[in-house]
Amino acid sequence: MDGIIHCRTKKEFQITEHENESLEIVNKFIEAFILLDVSVFEPYMAENDVFEDMDKYRFLADIHSRFERIKSKIDGDFWVENSTTTCPACSYGKRVEHFKIYNKTTQKLQEGAGYLIDVRDGILFDIYRCNFFI
């Protein structure tokens, strides 16, 4: 039959919307780390989001401070390698985004960082540092 429209239920739509939103937040966090620019991530954090037991503005300030410290050590251009792995230690098996920041001039590794991305059934619950990948 032509003209029949099949609609998803409200619950299915909400689940899909939350999964898409979670994926976008994670992708923007990764992008911010690759650029060492927290302003890329800030618009994707809701006012009531809490990551690493910090409210939005404390979490953003913590990340910003970390980025500024890294940039001050590099003294010039940089590039960031990103890989997805799993935590082999205290959060065994959970997804970790591992970042390695290199100085373009010296080609040396300047800093490393790992952040656990706690996603359950497609929904983002938390982002926090993985102490194994410091």
CNS distance restraints for C-alpha pairs under 8 A (distance, minus, plus):
assign (resid   8 and name CA) (resid  12 and name CA) 6.18 0.50 0.50
assign (resid   8 and name CA) (resid  13 and name CA) 6.22 0.50 0.50
assign (resid   9 and name CA) (resid  13 and name CA) 6.22 0.50 0.50
assign (resid  10 and name CA) (resid  14 and name CA) 6.08 0.50 0.50
assign (resid  11 and name CA) (resid  15 and name CA) 6.20 0.50 0.50
assign (resid  12 and name CA) (resid  16 and name CA) 6.20 0.50 0.50
assign (resid  13 and name CA) (resid  17 and name CA) 6.03 0.50 0.50
assign (resid  14 and name CA) (resid  18 and name CA) 6.09 0.50 0.50
assign (resid  15 and name CA) (resid  19 and name CA) 6.13 0.50 0.50
assign (resid  16 and name CA) (resid  20 and name CA) 6.11 0.50 0.50
assign (resid  17 and name CA) (resid  21 and name CA) 6.06 0.50 0.50
assign (resid  18 and name CA) (resid  22 and name CA) 5.97 0.50 0.50
assign (resid  18 and name CA) (resid 122 and name CA) 7.92 0.50 0.50
assign (resid  18 and name CA) (resid 123 and name CA) 6.38 0.50 0.50
assign (resid  19 and name CA) (resid  23 and name CA) 6.18 0.50 0.50
assign (resid  19 and name CA) (resid 122 and name CA) 5.08 0.50 0.50
assign (resid  19 and name CA) (resid 123 and name CA) 5.33 0.50 0.50
assign (resid  19 and name CA) (resid 124 and name CA) 7.84 0.50 0.50
assign (resid  20 and name CA) (resid  24 and name CA) 6.20 0.50 0.50
assign (resid  21 and name CA) (resid  25 and name CA) 6.21 0.50 0.50
assign (resid  22 and name CA) (resid  26 and name CA) 6.27 0.50 0.50
assign (resid  22 and name CA) (resid 122 and name CA) 7.21 0.50 0.50
assign (resid  22 and name CA) (resid 123 and name CA) 5.66 0.50 0.50
assign (resid  22 and name CA) (resid 124 and name CA) 5.15 0.50 0.50
assign (resid  23 and name CA) (resid  27 and name CA) 6.11 0.50 0.50
assign (resid  23 and name CA) (resid 122 and name CA) 7.87 0.50 0.50
assign (resid  23 and name CA) (resid 124 and name CA) 7.71 0.50 0.50
assign (resid  24 and name CA) (resid  28 and name CA) 6.11 0.50 0.50
assign (resid  24 and name CA) (resid  44 and name CA) 7.86 0.50 0.50
assign (resid  25 and name CA) (resid  29 and name CA) 6.19 0.50 0.50
assign (resid  25 and name CA) (resid  41 and name CA) 7.41 0.50 0.50
assign (resid  25 and name CA) (resid  44 and name CA) 5.72 0.50 0.50
assign (resid  25 and name CA) (resid  45 and name CA) 7.23 0.50 0.50
assign (resid  26 and name CA) (resid  30 and name CA) 6.32 0.50 0.50
assign (resid  26 and name CA) (resid 117 and name CA) 7.56 0.50 0.50
assign (resid  26 and name CA) (resid 124 and name CA) 7.87 0.50 0.50
assign (resid  27 and name CA) (resid  31 and name CA) 6.15 0.50 0.50
assign (resid  28 and name CA) (resid  32 and name CA) 5.99 0.50 0.50
assign (resid  28 and name CA) (resid  40 and name CA) 6.50 0.50 0.50
assign (resid  28 and name CA) (resid  41 and name CA) 5.21 0.50 0.50
assign (resid  28 and name CA) (resid  44 and name CA) 7.37 0.50 0.50
assign (resid  29 and name CA) (resid  33 and name CA) 6.33 0.50 0.50
assign (resid  29 and name CA) (resid  40 and name CA) 7.66 0.50 0.50
assign (resid  29 and name CA) (resid  41 and name CA) 5.36 0.50 0.50
assign (resid  30 and name CA) (resid  34 and name CA) 6.23 0.50 0.50
assign (resid  30 and name CA) (resid  97 and name CA) 7.63 0.50 0.50
assign (resid  31 and name CA) (resid  35 and name CA) 6.22 0.50 0.50
assign (resid  31 and name CA) (resid  40 and name CA) 7.18 0.50 0.50
assign (resid  31 and name CA) (resid  41 and name CA) 7.72 0.50 0.50
assign (resid  32 and name CA) (resid  36 and name CA) 5.56 0.50 0.50
assign (resid  32 and name CA) (resid  37 and name CA) 5.00 0.50 0.50
assign (resid  32 and name CA) (resid  38 and name CA) 5.39 0.50 0.50
assign (resid  32 and name CA) (resid  39 and name CA) 7.28 0.50 0.50
assign (resid  32 and name CA) (resid  40 and name CA) 5.23 0.50 0.50
assign (resid  32 and name CA) (resid  41 and name CA) 5.74 0.50 0.50
assign (resid  33 and name CA) (resid  37 and name CA) 6.58 0.50 0.50
assign (resid  33 and name CA) (resid  38 and name CA) 7.39 0.50 0.50
assign (resid  33 and name CA) (resid  67 and name CA) 7.98 0.50 0.50
assign (resid  33 and name CA) (resid  80 and name CA) 7.91 0.50 0.50
assign (resid  33 and name CA) (resid  99 and name CA) 7.64 0.50 0.50
assign (resid  34 and name CA) (resid  79 and name CA) 7.42 0.50 0.50
assign (resid  34 and name CA) (resid  80 and name CA) 5.30 0.50 0.50
assign (resid  34 and name CA) (resid  81 and name CA) 7.43 0.50 0.50
assign (resid  34 and name CA) (resid  82 and name CA) 7.37 0.50 0.50
assign (resid  34 and name CA) (resid  99 and name CA) 7.75 0.50 0.50
assign (resid  35 and name CA) (resid  80 and name CA) 7.66 0.50 0.50
assign (resid  36 and name CA) (resid  67 and name CA) 5.41 0.50 0.50
assign (resid  36 and name CA) (resid  71 and name CA) 7.91 0.50 0.50
assign (resid  37 and name CA) (resid  41 and name CA) 7.89 0.50 0.50
assign (resid  37 and name CA) (resid  64 and name CA) 7.28 0.50 0.50
assign (resid  37 and name CA) (resid  67 and name CA) 7.08 0.50 0.50
assign (resid  38 and name CA) (resid  42 and name CA) 6.25 0.50 0.50
assign (resid  38 and name CA) (resid  60 and name CA) 6.75 0.50 0.50
assign (resid  38 and name CA) (resid  63 and name CA) 6.72 0.50 0.50
assign (resid  38 and name CA) (resid  64 and name CA) 5.72 0.50 0.50
assign (resid  38 and name CA) (resid  67 and name CA) 7.87 0.50 0.50
assign (resid  39 and name CA) (resid  43 and name CA) 7.38 0.50 0.50
assign (resid  41 and name CA) (resid  45 and name CA) 6.98 0.50 0.50
assign (resid  42 and name CA) (resid  60 and name CA) 7.00 0.50 0.50
assign (resid  45 and name CA) (resid  49 and name CA) 6.26 0.50 0.50
assign (resid  45 and name CA) (resid  56 and name CA) 6.78 0.50 0.50
assign (resid  46 and name CA) (resid  56 and name CA) 7.33 0.50 0.50
assign (resid  47 and name CA) (resid  56 and name CA) 6.16 0.50 0.50
assign (resid  48 and name CA) (resid  55 and name CA) 7.02 0.50 0.50
assign (resid  48 and name CA) (resid  56 and name CA) 6.89 0.50 0.50
assign (resid  49 and name CA) (resid  55 and name CA) 6.29 0.50 0.50
assign (resid  49 and name CA) (resid  56 and name CA) 5.78 0.50 0.50
assign (resid  50 and name CA) (resid  54 and name CA) 5.31 0.50 0.50
assign (resid  50 and name CA) (resid  55 and name CA) 4.64 0.50 0.50
assign (resid  50 and name CA) (resid  56 and name CA) 6.00 0.50 0.50
assign (resid  50 and name CA) (resid  59 and name CA) 7.78 0.50 0.50
assign (resid  50 and name CA) (resid 126 and name CA) 7.37 0.50 0.50
assign (resid  51 and name CA) (resid  55 and name CA) 6.71 0.50 0.50
assign (resid  51 and name CA) (resid  56 and name CA) 7.36 0.50 0.50
assign (resid  51 and name CA) (resid  59 and name CA) 6.57 0.50 0.50
assign (resid  51 and name CA) (resid 126 and name CA) 5.19 0.50 0.50
assign (resid  51 and name CA) (resid 127 and name CA) 5.35 0.50 0.50
assign (resid  51 and name CA) (resid 128 and name CA) 6.43 0.50 0.50
assign (resid  52 and name CA) (resid  59 and name CA) 7.28 0.50 0.50
assign (resid  52 and name CA) (resid 126 and name CA) 6.72 0.50 0.50
assign (resid  52 and name CA) (resid 127 and name CA) 6.08 0.50 0.50
assign (resid  52 and name CA) (resid 128 and name CA) 4.70 0.50 0.50
assign (resid  52 and name CA) (resid 129 and name CA) 7.46 0.50 0.50
assign (resid  54 and name CA) (resid  58 and name CA) 5.63 0.50 0.50
assign (resid  54 and name CA) (resid  59 and name CA) 5.31 0.50 0.50
assign (resid  55 and name CA) (resid  59 and name CA) 6.00 0.50 0.50
assign (resid  56 and name CA) (resid  60 and name CA) 6.11 0.50 0.50
assign (resid  57 and name CA) (resid  61 and name CA) 5.95 0.50 0.50
assign (resid  58 and name CA) (resid  62 and name CA) 6.06 0.50 0.50
assign (resid  59 and name CA) (resid  63 and name CA) 6.27 0.50 0.50
assign (resid  60 and name CA) (resid  64 and name CA) 5.97 0.50 0.50
assign (resid  61 and name CA) (resid  65 and name CA) 5.98 0.50 0.50
assign (resid  62 and name CA) (resid  66 and name CA) 6.25 0.50 0.50
assign (resid  63 and name CA) (resid  67 and name CA) 6.20 0.50 0.50
assign (resid  64 and name CA) (resid  68 and name CA) 6.15 0.50 0.50
assign (resid  65 and name CA) (resid  69 and name CA) 6.15 0.50 0.50
assign (resid  66 and name CA) (resid  70 and name CA) 6.21 0.50 0.50
assign (resid  67 and name CA) (resid  71 and name CA) 6.13 0.50 0.50
assign (resid  68 and name CA) (resid  72 and name CA) 6.11 0.50 0.50
assign (resid  69 and name CA) (resid  73 and name CA) 6.48 0.50 0.50
assign (resid  70 and name CA) (resid  74 and name CA) 6.45 0.50 0.50
assign (resid  70 and name CA) (resid 110 and name CA) 7.76 0.50 0.50
assign (resid  70 and name CA) (resid 111 and name CA) 7.04 0.50 0.50
assign (resid  71 and name CA) (resid  75 and name CA) 6.71 0.50 0.50
assign (resid  71 and name CA) (resid  76 and name CA) 7.78 0.50 0.50
assign (resid  73 and name CA) (resid 110 and name CA) 7.48 0.50 0.50
assign (resid  74 and name CA) (resid  78 and name CA) 7.04 0.50 0.50
assign (resid  74 and name CA) (resid 102 and name CA) 7.86 0.50 0.50
assign (resid  74 and name CA) (resid 103 and name CA) 5.65 0.50 0.50
assign (resid  74 and name CA) (resid 110 and name CA) 6.81 0.50 0.50
assign (resid  75 and name CA) (resid 103 and name CA) 7.91 0.50 0.50
assign (resid  76 and name CA) (resid 103 and name CA) 7.15 0.50 0.50
assign (resid  76 and name CA) (resid 104 and name CA) 7.45 0.50 0.50
assign (resid  76 and name CA) (resid 105 and name CA) 7.23 0.50 0.50
assign (resid  77 and name CA) (resid 103 and name CA) 6.19 0.50 0.50
assign (resid  77 and name CA) (resid 104 and name CA) 5.36 0.50 0.50
assign (resid  77 and name CA) (resid 105 and name CA) 6.90 0.50 0.50
assign (resid  78 and name CA) (resid 101 and name CA) 6.79 0.50 0.50
assign (resid  78 and name CA) (resid 102 and name CA) 5.45 0.50 0.50
assign (resid  78 and name CA) (resid 103 and name CA) 4.60 0.50 0.50
assign (resid  78 and name CA) (resid 104 and name CA) 4.87 0.50 0.50
assign (resid  78 and name CA) (resid 105 and name CA) 7.91 0.50 0.50
assign (resid  79 and name CA) (resid 101 and name CA) 5.90 0.50 0.50
assign (resid  79 and name CA) (resid 102 and name CA) 5.39 0.50 0.50
assign (resid  79 and name CA) (resid 103 and name CA) 6.76 0.50 0.50
assign (resid  79 and name CA) (resid 104 and name CA) 6.55 0.50 0.50
assign (resid  80 and name CA) (resid  99 and name CA) 6.42 0.50 0.50
assign (resid  80 and name CA) (resid 100 and name CA) 5.51 0.50 0.50
assign (resid  80 and name CA) (resid 101 and name CA) 4.49 0.50 0.50
assign (resid  80 and name CA) (resid 102 and name CA) 6.19 0.50 0.50
assign (resid  81 and name CA) (resid  99 and name CA) 5.61 0.50 0.50
assign (resid  81 and name CA) (resid 100 and name CA) 5.08 0.50 0.50
assign (resid  81 and name CA) (resid 101 and name CA) 6.50 0.50 0.50
assign (resid  81 and name CA) (resid 102 and name CA) 8.00 0.50 0.50
assign (resid  82 and name CA) (resid  97 and name CA) 6.83 0.50 0.50
assign (resid  82 and name CA) (resid  98 and name CA) 5.62 0.50 0.50
assign (resid  82 and name CA) (resid  99 and name CA) 4.67 0.50 0.50
assign (resid  82 and name CA) (resid 100 and name CA) 6.59 0.50 0.50
assign (resid  83 and name CA) (resid  97 and name CA) 5.93 0.50 0.50
assign (resid  83 and name CA) (resid  98 and name CA) 5.24 0.50 0.50
assign (resid  83 and name CA) (resid  99 and name CA) 6.69 0.50 0.50
assign (resid  84 and name CA) (resid  95 and name CA) 6.96 0.50 0.50
assign (resid  84 and name CA) (resid  96 and name CA) 5.78 0.50 0.50
assign (resid  84 and name CA) (resid  97 and name CA) 4.73 0.50 0.50
assign (resid  84 and name CA) (resid  98 and name CA) 6.07 0.50 0.50
assign (resid  85 and name CA) (resid  95 and name CA) 5.95 0.50 0.50
assign (resid  85 and name CA) (resid  96 and name CA) 5.21 0.50 0.50
assign (resid  85 and name CA) (resid  97 and name CA) 6.43 0.50 0.50
assign (resid  85 and name CA) (resid  98 and name CA) 7.01 0.50 0.50
assign (resid  86 and name CA) (resid  92 and name CA) 7.12 0.50 0.50
assign (resid  86 and name CA) (resid  93 and name CA) 5.10 0.50 0.50
assign (resid  86 and name CA) (resid  94 and name CA) 5.23 0.50 0.50
assign (resid  86 and name CA) (resid  95 and name CA) 4.59 0.50 0.50
assign (resid  86 and name CA) (resid  96 and name CA) 5.12 0.50 0.50
assign (resid  87 and name CA) (resid  91 and name CA) 5.72 0.50 0.50
assign (resid  87 and name CA) (resid  92 and name CA) 4.90 0.50 0.50
assign (resid  87 and name CA) (resid  93 and name CA) 5.24 0.50 0.50
assign (resid  87 and name CA) (resid  94 and name CA) 5.51 0.50 0.50
assign (resid  87 and name CA) (resid  95 and name CA) 6.52 0.50 0.50
assign (resid  87 and name CA) (resid  96 and name CA) 6.09 0.50 0.50
assign (resid  87 and name CA) (resid 116 and name CA) 7.74 0.50 0.50
assign (resid  87 and name CA) (resid 130 and name CA) 7.44 0.50 0.50
assign (resid  87 and name CA) (resid 132 and name CA) 7.37 0.50 0.50
assign (resid  88 and name CA) (resid  92 and name CA) 4.95 0.50 0.50
assign (resid  88 and name CA) (resid  93 and name CA) 6.39 0.50 0.50
assign (resid  88 and name CA) (resid 132 and name CA) 7.75 0.50 0.50
assign (resid  89 and name CA) (resid 132 and name CA) 6.81 0.50 0.50
assign (resid  94 and name CA) (resid 116 and name CA) 6.81 0.50 0.50
assign (resid  94 and name CA) (resid 117 and name CA) 7.39 0.50 0.50
assign (resid  94 and name CA) (resid 118 and name CA) 6.89 0.50 0.50
assign (resid  95 and name CA) (resid 116 and name CA) 5.71 0.50 0.50
assign (resid  95 and name CA) (resid 117 and name CA) 5.53 0.50 0.50
assign (resid  95 and name CA) (resid 118 and name CA) 6.83 0.50 0.50
assign (resid  96 and name CA) (resid 114 and name CA) 6.15 0.50 0.50
assign (resid  96 and name CA) (resid 115 and name CA) 5.37 0.50 0.50
assign (resid  96 and name CA) (resid 116 and name CA) 4.33 0.50 0.50
assign (resid  96 and name CA) (resid 117 and name CA) 5.86 0.50 0.50
assign (resid  96 and name CA) (resid 130 and name CA) 7.27 0.50 0.50
assign (resid  97 and name CA) (resid 114 and name CA) 5.55 0.50 0.50
assign (resid  97 and name CA) (resid 115 and name CA) 5.29 0.50 0.50
assign (resid  97 and name CA) (resid 116 and name CA) 6.39 0.50 0.50
assign (resid  97 and name CA) (resid 117 and name CA) 7.09 0.50 0.50
assign (resid  98 and name CA) (resid 112 and name CA) 7.47 0.50 0.50
assign (resid  98 and name CA) (resid 113 and name CA) 5.89 0.50 0.50
assign (resid  98 and name CA) (resid 114 and name CA) 4.35 0.50 0.50
assign (resid  98 and name CA) (resid 115 and name CA) 6.61 0.50 0.50
assign (resid  98 and name CA) (resid 133 and name CA) 6.89 0.50 0.50
assign (resid  99 and name CA) (resid 112 and name CA) 5.62 0.50 0.50
assign (resid  99 and name CA) (resid 113 and name CA) 5.17 0.50 0.50
assign (resid  99 and name CA) (resid 114 and name CA) 6.08 0.50 0.50
assign (resid 100 and name CA) (resid 109 and name CA) 6.81 0.50 0.50
assign (resid 100 and name CA) (resid 110 and name CA) 7.68 0.50 0.50
assign (resid 100 and name CA) (resid 111 and name CA) 6.00 0.50 0.50
assign (resid 100 and name CA) (resid 112 and name CA) 4.49 0.50 0.50
assign (resid 100 and name CA) (resid 113 and name CA) 6.59 0.50 0.50
assign (resid 101 and name CA) (resid 109 and name CA) 5.91 0.50 0.50
assign (resid 101 and name CA) (resid 110 and name CA) 5.66 0.50 0.50
assign (resid 101 and name CA) (resid 111 and name CA) 5.21 0.50 0.50
assign (resid 101 and name CA) (resid 112 and name CA) 6.12 0.50 0.50
assign (resid 102 and name CA) (resid 107 and name CA) 6.12 0.50 0.50
assign (resid 102 and name CA) (resid 108 and name CA) 5.46 0.50 0.50
assign (resid 102 and name CA) (resid 109 and name CA) 4.35 0.50 0.50
assign (resid 102 and name CA) (resid 110 and name CA) 5.30 0.50 0.50
assign (resid 102 and name CA) (resid 111 and name CA) 7.15 0.50 0.50
assign (resid 103 and name CA) (resid 107 and name CA) 5.24 0.50 0.50
assign (resid 103 and name CA) (resid 108 and name CA) 5.54 0.50 0.50
assign (resid 103 and name CA) (resid 109 and name CA) 6.50 0.50 0.50
assign (resid 103 and name CA) (resid 110 and name CA) 6.39 0.50 0.50
assign (resid 104 and name CA) (resid 108 and name CA) 7.57 0.50 0.50
assign (resid 111 and name CA) (resid 134 and name CA) 8.00 0.50 0.50
assign (resid 112 and name CA) (resid 133 and name CA) 6.78 0.50 0.50
assign (resid 112 and name CA) (resid 134 and name CA) 5.52 0.50 0.50
assign (resid 113 and name CA) (resid 129 and name CA) 7.68 0.50 0.50
assign (resid 113 and name CA) (resid 130 and name CA) 7.70 0.50 0.50
assign (resid 113 and name CA) (resid 133 and name CA) 5.53 0.50 0.50
assign (resid 113 and name CA) (resid 134 and name CA) 4.80 0.50 0.50
assign (resid 114 and name CA) (resid 129 and name CA) 5.85 0.50 0.50
assign (resid 114 and name CA) (resid 130 and name CA) 5.10 0.50 0.50
assign (resid 114 and name CA) (resid 131 and name CA) 7.24 0.50 0.50
assign (resid 114 and name CA) (resid 132 and name CA) 7.51 0.50 0.50
assign (resid 114 and name CA) (resid 133 and name CA) 4.82 0.50 0.50
assign (resid 114 and name CA) (resid 134 and name CA) 6.27 0.50 0.50
assign (resid 115 and name CA) (resid 127 and name CA) 6.41 0.50 0.50
assign (resid 115 and name CA) (resid 128 and name CA) 5.27 0.50 0.50
assign (resid 115 and name CA) (resid 129 and name CA) 4.31 0.50 0.50
assign (resid 115 and name CA) (resid 130 and name CA) 5.10 0.50 0.50
assign (resid 116 and name CA) (resid 126 and name CA) 7.82 0.50 0.50
assign (resid 116 and name CA) (resid 127 and name CA) 5.55 0.50 0.50
assign (resid 116 and name CA) (resid 128 and name CA) 5.25 0.50 0.50
assign (resid 116 and name CA) (resid 129 and name CA) 5.93 0.50 0.50
assign (resid 116 and name CA) (resid 130 and name CA) 5.70 0.50 0.50
assign (resid 117 and name CA) (resid 124 and name CA) 7.42 0.50 0.50
assign (resid 117 and name CA) (resid 125 and name CA) 7.99 0.50 0.50
assign (resid 117 and name CA) (resid 126 and name CA) 6.25 0.50 0.50
assign (resid 117 and name CA) (resid 127 and name CA) 4.87 0.50 0.50
assign (resid 117 and name CA) (resid 128 and name CA) 6.98 0.50 0.50
assign (resid 118 and name CA) (resid 124 and name CA) 5.99 0.50 0.50
assign (resid 118 and name CA) (resid 125 and name CA) 5.48 0.50 0.50
assign (resid 118 and name CA) (resid 126 and name CA) 5.07 0.50 0.50
assign (resid 118 and name CA) (resid 127 and name CA) 6.16 0.50 0.50
assign (resid 119 and name CA) (resid 123 and name CA) 5.24 0.50 0.50
assign (resid 119 and name CA) (resid 124 and name CA) 4.34 0.50 0.50
assign (resid 119 and name CA) (resid 125 and name CA) 5.73 0.50 0.50
assign (resid 119 and name CA) (resid 126 and name CA) 7.32 0.50 0.50
assign (resid 120 and name CA) (resid 124 and name CA) 6.52 0.50 0.50
assign (resid 120 and name CA) (resid 125 and name CA) 7.04 0.50 0.50
assign (resid 130 and name CA) (resid 134 and name CA) 7.19 0.50 0.50
